[in-house]
């Protein structure tokens, strides 16, 4: 009986490996997978440690020839906005609106730019008139607007008076919004305390059904505002801190197209 027949080796005995044939390549040895141990979590770092080695503006940035800038700031802003879109800047229409409350405390939030009156130099945005910003603008119709496009290292600052448009203008603007934005506006109650998110989801579902039944419905407090600029500053960042700042100042009433230009120290 052959030595390799079944039963001639015990269960704990290793069978001898067969001799490889001449010229045959030995089979590679497969190691069993090693157990992966979770990597230790780094210790929390302070804010200066997080930011160390990440200086701002450390990248190629466009130049800004202030001598070639137009006489009014409106066309220059539109040109910079188009450049931001071409450069792939995310949400280039997002801006920070700063207002003042009844106690004189500053307030700020990010909104969406709706339009720009380049000739009159007015920035248009929408908001609920009964929201905190709407009430603040009713009490103090002045505001500041700030735009920053990181990929370009460009910032635009606008200061001026704010005017509320007619309800027909607000209704036309509301019709251009997405269904989600219209439903959210119909819910209203902005900045009020919310018990849990499911409560909001239920209110949005009700608003969507209302929109389906009445597509032309407009919230009574929906408003469109125009910030008429008194001052506009264009800021071009530079990796060597040679920032270029050009400030436009209106030299007449809002209806006047006259502006002065001033180059500022960085």
C-alpha positions as CSV (number, residue, x, y, z in Angstrom):
1,X,0.0,0.0,0.0
2,X,1.4,3.4,-1.0
3,X,2.7,5.6,1.8
4,X,0.4,8.5,0.8
5,X,-2.8,6.6,1.0
6,X,-5.5,8.0,3.2
7,X,-5.2,6.9,6.8
8,X,-1.5,6.3,7.0
9,X,-0.8,9.7,8.5
10,X,-2.3,10.8,11.8
11,X,-4.6,13.8,12.1
12,X,-1.8,15.9,13.8
13,X,1.0,14.8,11.4
14,X,2.1,17.1,8.6
15,X,2.2,15.4,5.2
16,X,5.4,16.0,3.3
17,X,5.1,18.4,0.4
18,X,5.4,16.8,-3.0
19,X,8.7,17.4,-4.8
20,X,8.3,20.1,-7.5
21,X,8.8,19.0,-11.1
22,X,11.9,20.1,-12.9
23,X,11.6,23.6,-14.3
24,X,8.4,24.3,-12.4
25,X,8.1,27.6,-10.5
26,X,7.5,27.3,-6.8
27,X,4.1,28.5,-5.7
28,X,4.3,31.9,-3.8
29,X,3.8,31.7,-0.1
30,X,0.6,33.5,1.0
31,X,0.9,35.1,4.4
32,X,-2.3,35.3,6.4
33,X,-3.8,38.8,6.6
34,X,-2.5,40.8,9.6
35,X,-5.0,42.2,12.0
36,X,-5.3,46.0,11.4
37,X,-5.1,48.0,14.5
38,X,-6.8,51.4,14.6
39,X,-4.5,54.3,14.3
40,X,-4.2,56.4,17.4
41,X,-6.1,59.6,17.3
42,X,-3.9,62.7,17.3
43,X,-4.2,64.9,20.3
44,X,-6.4,68.0,19.8
45,X,-4.4,71.0,18.7
46,X,-4.8,74.6,19.5
47,X,-6.0,77.0,16.8
48,X,-2.5,78.5,16.2
49,X,-1.1,75.0,15.8
50,X,-3.9,74.2,13.2
51,X,-3.1,77.3,11.2
52,X,0.7,77.1,11.5
53,X,2.2,76.5,8.1
54,X,-1.0,77.5,6.2
55,X,-0.4,81.2,5.4
56,X,-3.2,82.9,3.5
57,X,-2.7,84.0,-0.1
58,X,0.2,81.5,-0.6
59,X,-0.8,80.7,-4.2
60,X,-0.7,82.4,-7.6
61,X,-3.2,85.2,-7.7
62,X,-4.3,87.6,-10.5
63,X,-3.1,91.1,-10.7
64,X,-5.2,94.3,-10.5
65,X,-4.3,97.3,-12.5
66,X,-6.1,100.1,-10.6
67,X,-5.1,102.7,-13.3
68,X,-7.2,100.7,-15.9
69,X,-10.3,100.5,-13.6
70,X,-13.5,102.1,-14.9
71,X,-14.8,105.4,-13.6
72,X,-17.7,103.7,-11.6
73,X,-17.6,100.6,-9.4
74,X,-20.6,98.8,-10.9
75,X,-19.0,97.6,-14.1
76,X,-15.8,96.6,-12.3
77,X,-17.9,94.4,-9.9
78,X,-19.7,92.7,-12.7
79,X,-16.3,92.0,-14.4
80,X,-14.9,90.5,-11.2
81,X,-18.0,88.4,-10.7
82,X,-17.7,87.0,-14.2
83,X,-14.0,86.2,-13.6
84,X,-15.0,84.4,-10.4
85,X,-17.5,82.3,-12.3
86,X,-15.0,81.5,-15.0
87,X,-12.4,80.5,-12.4
88,X,-14.8,78.0,-10.8
89,X,-15.3,79.8,-7.5
90,X,-17.9,78.0,-5.5
91,X,-21.0,80.0,-4.7
92,X,-19.6,83.3,-6.1
93,X,-23.0,85.0,-5.5
94,X,-22.8,84.4,-1.8
95,X,-22.1,87.6,0.3
96,X,-22.2,88.7,3.9
97,X,-24.8,91.3,4.8
98,X,-24.0,93.3,7.9
99,X,-26.7,95.3,9.7
100,X,-27.3,96.9,13.1
101,X,-30.0,95.9,15.6
102,X,-32.1,98.2,17.8
103,X,-29.4,98.2,20.5
104,X,-26.7,99.2,18.1
105,X,-25.1,95.8,18.0
106,X,-23.7,94.6,14.6
107,X,-25.2,91.5,13.0
108,X,-24.1,89.6,9.9
109,X,-25.2,86.6,7.8
110,X,-24.5,85.1,4.4
111,X,-27.1,85.8,1.7
112,X,-27.4,85.3,-2.1
113,X,-26.9,88.1,-4.5
114,X,-29.9,88.4,-6.9
115,X,-28.9,91.2,-9.2
116,X,-26.6,94.2,-9.6
117,X,-27.7,97.6,-11.1
118,X,-24.3,98.3,-12.6
119,X,-25.3,101.8,-13.8
120,X,-26.9,102.9,-10.5
121,X,-24.5,100.8,-8.4
122,X,-27.2,98.9,-6.5
123,X,-26.9,95.4,-5.1
124,X,-30.2,93.4,-4.9
125,X,-31.1,90.7,-2.4
126,X,-34.2,89.2,-0.9
127,X,-35.3,88.6,2.7
128,X,-38.3,88.1,4.8
129,X,-39.4,91.5,6.1
130,X,-40.4,90.0,9.5
131,X,-37.0,88.3,9.9
132,X,-34.3,89.8,12.2
133,X,-32.5,91.3,9.2
134,X,-35.8,92.7,7.8
135,X,-36.7,94.3,11.1
136,X,-33.2,95.7,11.4
137,X,-33.3,97.2,7.9
138,X,-36.7,98.7,8.6
139,X,-35.3,100.5,11.7
140,X,-31.9,101.4,10.2
141,X,-32.0,101.3,6.4
142,X,-28.3,101.1,5.9
143,X,-26.0,98.1,5.6
144,X,-22.6,96.8,4.5
145,X,-22.0,94.0,2.0
146,X,-18.9,91.9,1.7
147,X,-17.9,89.4,-1.0
148,X,-14.7,87.2,-0.9
149,X,-13.6,84.9,-3.6
150,X,-10.8,82.7,-2.1
151,X,-9.4,81.2,-5.4
152,X,-8.8,84.8,-6.7
153,X,-7.8,86.4,-3.4
154,X,-10.4,89.1,-4.1
155,X,-12.7,91.0,-1.7
156,X,-15.3,93.6,-2.4
157,X,-16.8,95.8,0.4
158,X,-19.9,97.9,-0.2
159,X,-21.5,100.4,2.2
160,X,-24.7,102.4,1.6
161,X,-28.4,102.9,2.2
162,X,-31.0,100.2,1.7
163,X,-34.3,100.6,-0.1
164,X,-37.2,98.1,-0.2
165,X,-38.7,97.4,-3.6
166,X,-42.4,97.3,-4.5
167,X,-44.3,94.1,-3.8
168,X,-44.7,93.5,-7.5
169,X,-40.9,93.3,-7.8
170,X,-40.7,90.9,-4.9
171,X,-43.4,88.7,-6.4
172,X,-41.6,88.5,-9.7
173,X,-38.4,87.6,-7.9
174,X,-40.1,85.0,-5.8
175,X,-41.3,83.2,-9.0
176,X,-37.7,82.7,-10.1
177,X,-36.7,80.8,-7.0
178,X,-36.4,77.0,-6.8
179,X,-39.3,75.0,-5.3
180,X,-37.2,74.2,-2.2
181,X,-36.5,77.9,-1.6
182,X,-40.2,78.9,-2.2
183,X,-41.4,76.2,0.2
184,X,-38.9,77.3,2.9
185,X,-40.0,80.9,2.5
186,X,-43.7,79.9,2.9
187,X,-42.8,78.2,6.1
188,X,-41.4,81.4,7.5
189,X,-40.7,81.7,11.3
190,X,-37.0,82.4,10.5
191,X,-34.7,82.4,13.6
192,X,-37.5,81.3,15.9
193,X,-36.7,78.4,18.3
194,X,-37.2,74.9,16.8
195,X,-37.9,71.9,19.0
196,X,-36.6,69.3,16.4
197,X,-36.0,69.0,12.7
198,X,-39.0,66.8,12.0
199,X,-41.2,69.7,12.9
200,X,-39.6,71.7,10.2
201,X,-39.9,68.8,7.7
202,X,-43.6,68.6,8.4
203,X,-44.1,72.3,7.8
204,X,-42.2,72.1,4.5
205,X,-44.4,69.3,3.4
206,X,-47.5,71.4,4.1
207,X,-45.9,74.3,2.2
208,X,-45.1,72.1,-0.8
209,X,-48.7,71.0,-1.0
210,X,-49.8,74.6,-0.8
211,X,-47.4,75.5,-3.7
212,X,-48.8,72.6,-5.8
213,X,-52.3,73.9,-5.3
214,X,-51.5,77.6,-5.7
215,X,-48.3,78.0,-7.8
216,X,-48.5,81.8,-7.7
217,X,-48.6,82.2,-3.9
218,X,-46.1,84.6,-2.4
219,X,-45.4,85.0,1.3
220,X,-46.8,88.4,2.5
221,X,-43.4,89.3,4.1
222,X,-41.2,88.4,1.1
223,X,-39.2,91.5,0.2
224,X,-36.5,92.5,-2.3
225,X,-34.0,95.1,-1.1
226,X,-31.4,97.3,-3.0
227,X,-28.3,98.4,-1.3
228,X,-27.3,101.7,-3.0
229,X,-23.6,102.1,-2.6
230,X,-22.0,105.2,-1.1
231,X,-18.6,103.5,-0.9
232,X,-17.2,100.4,-2.7
233,X,-13.7,99.0,-2.1
234,X,-12.0,96.5,-4.3
235,X,-9.2,94.5,-2.7
236,X,-6.8,92.2,-4.6
237,X,-4.7,90.0,-2.3
238,X,-1.0,89.3,-3.0
239,X,1.2,86.5,-1.6
240,X,3.9,89.1,-0.7
241,X,1.3,91.2,1.1
242,X,1.5,93.9,-1.6
243,X,-2.3,94.0,-1.6
244,X,-4.0,96.5,-4.0
245,X,-7.0,98.4,-2.5
246,X,-9.0,100.8,-4.6
247,X,-11.9,102.7,-3.0
248,X,-14.7,104.4,-4.9
249,X,-16.7,107.1,-3.1
250,X,-19.9,108.6,-4.5
251,X,-19.6,112.3,-4.9
252,X,-23.2,113.2,-5.4
253,X,-26.7,111.8,-4.5
254,X,-27.7,108.2,-5.2
255,X,-29.0,109.2,-8.6
256,X,-25.6,110.7,-9.5
257,X,-23.2,108.6,-11.5
258,X,-20.2,110.6,-10.3
259,X,-17.5,108.8,-8.2
260,X,-14.0,109.5,-7.0
261,X,-11.3,106.9,-6.7
262,X,-8.6,106.5,-4.1
263,X,-5.7,104.1,-3.8
264,X,-5.3,102.9,-0.2
265,X,-2.4,101.5,1.8
266,X,-2.6,97.7,2.2
